[in-house]
Amino acid sequence: MDTTKVSETITEGEEGMSKKYKELVLSLPCAKFWDHILYKYQGYWMPSRQLNGIISFQKYFKAQNSDIILCTFPKSGTTWLKALVYTTLNRSHCAPNSATHPLLACNPHNLVPYFEMQIYGDENENPNLENLPNPRIFATHLPFSLLPPSISYSNCRIVYICRNPLDQLISYWYFFTSPSPNYNETNSIEELVKMFEEGICMYGPFWDHVLEYWNKSIERKDRILFLYYEDLKEDIISQSIRLADFLGLPFSEEEKDKGVIEDISRLCSFRNLKELEVNKSEDLWPGVPNNIFFRKGEVGDWVNHLSPAMVEKIKKLVEEKFKDSGITFKMTSDVKMD
């Protein structure tokens, strides 16, 4: 796929961009991602509409040692991770079986906002986050190398979730072909596979994004927890225990006996979240419905969409990019929806 310098004729995303950033934008390589424009910023392909927020986040955010930051490549289980972490951290004052639990009335993306899409931007270039209750919980799709320096220097905790690229691609494709602001019925899987191979996708390349967090998690196991989506699907109880231990709020034996972990699992399950009225009828922000974040959540659904030739290409590429890294992707599973 051809990439070029951004010209004056490319304006998508610039309407909401501060003037002081336009000079930077005009110097960056760009590429088409279906109907969207991506800018290659600091080695990664960034959505034009988020670039302003990304730069403000990098410039102004000051991490606190107690912060929890959820980092994900898009369509890798972000919504589920947000629900699990929020509920686990707040279980002492908001029981997961409570009839007034915030998740019953709020989408997980409202409870754990994105830095680059919700917290920072033109209208909130440098918001005051100092008075938020601890621990503060945030989320981002940015790769590790693009995070603000204060995150690296602090003792805040990072949770990263990774999903096998075949299912991730299908989730991505549906996100951009479902009735939504992203809708375009001509967006083909074949195009997506080609863009994936070339590393051109939002916040991509995929392999660089994953490897950055994987390598950092090996260096700093006390600070970065690397989770596999498929492991959560197969054994939510043991993975929830692992998550709570990492967050510094381990489940007590009494909580385990009372079924608190099971309560959290049920509340945060894909099926439960999908059926909540807030996620069926309300919007995350204007024009972006909550229901777009809930499709199937299955492991191995790619077999229903990708041709053998596509699968072979992707598997060969993944084998090449992740060779000797220690990362292993589970491409299929007998695990069904909970």
N, C-alpha and C positions, 0 to 999 in steps of 0.2 A: 504494500500500500504506500502510495506516495505521501511524503510529508513535505511541507514548505514553510517558509516564514509567513507569519500572519500579515496579510495585506490590509490596506485601508478598506477594502471591500468586505472583509470579514468582520461582522459586527455582533454576532450572537454572543451574548454574555457581557458585552461591553456597556449595555444600557445601564446596568446597575453597578458599574465599576467606577471607583473614584478616579478622577483625572490623574492623580499622582501615580496610579498603577498602569495607565495606558501605555506609557513609554516602555515599561517592562514588557507588557503583553506584545507590543509590536516587534519586540526583538526575539520572541520565542518561536520555535518550530511549532507547527500545528498539524492536526490531522482530523479527518472526519470520522466520527463514531456514529454511524447511521446519520441521524439528523442533528447530531450534536458536534460541537467543536471542542477538541481537547488541546491543551497547551502542554508542551513538554517542559516541565518546571522542575529543576533540580533532579533530573534523571527519570522523572515519572510523568505519565500522562494525566493531567488534572482537568476536571470539568471546568469549562469557562465560567460557569455561574458560581463556582465555589472558590475560585482563585483569590478573590479579594478577601474572603473570610479566612482562607489558609494563610495568607500573608499576615493578616492582623493577628491571628492565633500565634504564629511563629514569633511575632514581634512583641506582643504584650503579655502573653500568659505566663504567670508565675506559679509554678507547682508548689504544693505543700506536701510535706512528708506523708500526711495521712490520705492523700488523694488516691482514688481508684480510677484508672483509665482503661476503658475497654477498646481494644484496637482490632479491627477486622478488615479483610478484603471484602468488598461489596458482595452481598448474597451468599454469605458463608455461615449464617446463623446468628447475625447481629441481634435481631429482635429477641430471640430466645435467650441469648446471653444477657442482654439487658434485664430481662424479666427475672432471670435466675439470680443475678448479682444483686439487684435492687431488693428482692424479697429476702435473700439470705442476710444481707447487711442490716435490714430493718426489722427482722423477725422478733426482736425483743419487745418492741413497742407496737408492732403491727403484725399480729399472728396471721400466717398464711391461710388459715381457715376462717378468718374474720369476714363478716358480711359487708364490712366497710373498707376492705383492703383497696389501696389506690389503684392496683392493677385492674380492678373490676370497673373502674370509671375512666382510666387513663391508658392510652397506648404507651407501651414501653419506651418509645422514642420521645415522648413528652416527659417521662420520669427521668430518663438518662439522655440528655440532649447531646447532639453532635457539636463539636467545636466549630467546624468549618461551615455548617449549614444552619445552625440555630443560635449559637452563642455569639459568634463574630460575624462581621459583615459591615456594609456601609452604614447602617443605622446604629450599629453597636460595635464600632471599631475597637473600643477599649472598655468593655463593660466592667463594672465593679463586682468581682466574684469573691471578695474577701469575707463577706458576711454570711456566705452559704454555710449551712450546718455541716459539721464533719461526721463521717468522711464525705468529702465531695466526690460525686460519681459523674464522670464525663465519658464521651465516646468520640472516636475518630476513625476515618478510613485511611488516614495518612500512614505511609511506611515509617519505620523507626527513624530513618535518617532525616526525615523532614519534621520530626517533632521538635518543639522549642528546647533550647539548651537546658532550661530549668528542670525539665523532666528527667533528663539524663543525670543531672547533678543532684537531684533530690532522692529521697528514699521512697517515693510514691510507688504504688504497685500497678503493674500492667497485666491485664489478662488478654490473651490473644487466642482467637478461635480460628481454626483452619478447616476447610471443607474440601473433599476431593474435587479436582477441577472439572470432571465430567458433569457431576450434579450441579456444581457452581455455575457452569456455563448454561445449563438448562434453566436454572432459576433466573439467571441474568436475562436470558432470551425472553422468558415469560414476562419479566418485569417491564421489558421494553416493547412487548406486543400485546399486553393486556390493556383493556379499555382504561386509559389514564392519560395524563398530560404527555406521557412518553409514547403513547400509542402510535404505531405505524405498522400496518398489516404487511408491508413489503419488507420488513426487517427479517432477513432469512437466517436460519441457523448456519448455513454455509458461509455467509458473510462473517458471522460471529466467530466461527472456528478459524477463519483466515485471519481476522484481526487478533484473535488470541495468540495464534502462532507468531505473529509479528510483534507481540507485546503491546499492541495498541488497544487498550480498554481503560475504562475509568480507574484511576489509581494504579494502573499497571506499569510495567509487566508483572503478571501474577507471581512468577517464580522469584523475582527479586524481592517483592513485598513479603512473601512467606519466609524466604531464607533470612532476611534481615532479622525478623522477630525470632526465628528458630535459633539462629546463631547467638543472639543476645540472651535468649532464655537459657542457653547452655552456660554462658558466661556468668549470668546473674540469676540463678534459680530462685534466690530469695526475693527477687523483684519482678520477675517476668514468668507468668504461668502460660505455657503453651498447651492448648486444648485441641483435640480433634472433634469435629462435629459428630462423626460416626461413633466415637467412644461414648459421647453423651447419649446418643440414641440407644446404644447397646446396653449401657449400665449407668443410668442416671443417678442411682443411689451412691455408688462408689465415687463417681465423678463429682457429685455434689459435696461429698465429704472432703474430697481433695480441694475443691474450690473454696469451701469454708475455711479449711486449714490455711490455705494460702492467704486468704483475706484477713487472717488474724482473729477470726471469730469461729473457732471450731465448734461442732455440735457436741453438746454434753451427752453423757450416757442417758440422762433423763429425757432429753429431747429425742434421742434415737428410739428409746422405748415408747415414747408417746406418739411416734409416727410423724414428727415435724418434717423430716426430710421428705417423706411421702406426700405430705400436705403441700410442701413447696413444689414438688414435682408435678402434682396434679394442677395446682394453680397456674403454673408457668407452662404447662403442656401446650403444644401446638393446637390440639383440638379445643381445649378450653379457651385459649386466647382468641382463636378464630371465631368462636361462637358468641363471644361477648358483644353486646349491642354497640359498645363504643368502637369496636373494631369492624363492625359491619356497616355502620351508617354515618360515622363521623370522619372528618378529614384531619390528617396530621398537620398540614398547613394548607392554605387555599389552593384547591385544585389537585391535591395529593391525598387520595382516600386511604384511610387506615387499612382497608381490606386488601390493598395491593401488596402488603407485606406478609400475607398469609395465603399460600397456595396449597402445597402438599407437605413439604418438609421431609420427604422420604429419601432413603438411601438407595441408589441404584435406579432411579427413575430415568436416567439418561438412556437406558436400553430401549425406551419407547420413542426416542427422538433422534438419536445419532446413528448414522450409517456405520457399517464396519470400517469403511475407509477413513471416516472422520475419527473414530475411536482409535484406530491404529496410529494416525498422525499425532493425536494428542498424547497417547500413551508413550510414543517414541520420544516426543518432545519433553514430556515430564521426566522420563527416565534419564534423558540427557542433562536436563537442567538440575535435577536433584541428586545426581549420581554422587555417591559417597557422603551425602549430607546426613544420613540417618533418618530422614523423613520417609515415612511409609504411608501411602494413601490407601484406604479401604474403599474400593470402587463399587462393591456390591454388598448387600446384607439381606438376611432374612428377617431383620427387625422391621415390624410394622408400626404404624402410627399408634401412639398411646392414647 
